[in-house]
Amino acid sequence: MRRFVPKATQAINDRATEEFRQAGLAEQALKPGDAAPAFSLPDVKGNKISSTELLSQGPLIITFIRGRWCPFCCATMEAWQGMLPQVKNAGVNFVAITP
């Protein structure tokens, strides 16, 4: 993340990460391989996308993005963009959920 996030805002991210860690939120989060709740949401064109349908095609990676205004979200998407060829070659679908 540090490669994509401006140095001026890294301290904010570090502080928030430490607050989440101290609150024990990581222990409550789903872990890789855990079953997530099924969902059906519209894509950018208004077509419904179903996690059940995507999972029937193989593994699924889901990330949550607040918006293009968020430097951390943009950094996350830029990092995933670089990994997409490997993700696709592995037969994995990738979904970004955003408001």
N, C-alpha and C positions, 0 to 999 in steps of 0.2 A: 504494500500500500504506500509506503513512504516514497516510492519511485513516482507515484502519480499525485500524491496529495501535497499541496504547498506547505513548506516548512512552517509558515505562520499559523496553520490550522492543525498541525500534527499534535501539538500539546493538548488541544481540545479533545482530539480522538483518544490520545493516551489517557487522559483523565477520565473520560467516559468509560473506556475499556476497563480501567482499574475499578471504577465504581460498580460496574456490572459484575466484575470478578468478586469483589467483596460482598456483594448482595447474593452471591451464589446462583446467579441466573444461568451460568453455563451448565451447572448440574441439572437444571430443569429443562434445558433445550433438547430437542431431538438430536440424536447422535447419528453419524453416518450409518446407513443400513436400517435405522428405525423406520417403522411404517408411519407415514404422515397421514393426516386426515385427507380424504378424497375431496376434490374441488372441481368445479366447473366455472370458468370465468371467460369473459369476452376477450378476444385478442384485439390488436389495434384496428382491425377492420370490422369488429363487431361479431365475428364468428366465435361460437362457444368452443373452448378448449377444455377437455376433460383430462384430469390426471389419470383416471382409470384407463382411458384410451391410450394415453401416452405411455403408461406403464405396460400396457399389453404389447408395445413395440420394443420394450427393453428398459434398461435403467433410466432414471430421470434425475437431473440436477435442477434444483429450484433455488433461485436467489431472489431476495426482496430488495427493491430499489425505491427510495423515497421520491426521486425525481432528478432531472438533469441539473437542477440548481444546486444539488448536493455534491460537493467535491469528492466525498468518500464514495458515493454511489457511482459517480463518473469513473473514479479510479477502479472500482470493482468491475464495472462493465468493460473498461479498457483491458484489464487483466484477463477477463474471460474471453474477450475478443481474440486475444493472442492464443488462447487455448482451444478455441472452437474447432480447428482442424483435428486436433487430437481427440476431442470429445466426440465429434462426428465419426471419426475413424473407428472409435471404440464402440460405436452403435448406441451411443447415449444421446437422449434428447436433453436440451437445455431450455429452461423457461425462466424469464425474469418477470416477477410480479411487481407492479407499480400502481399507485393510485391513478 
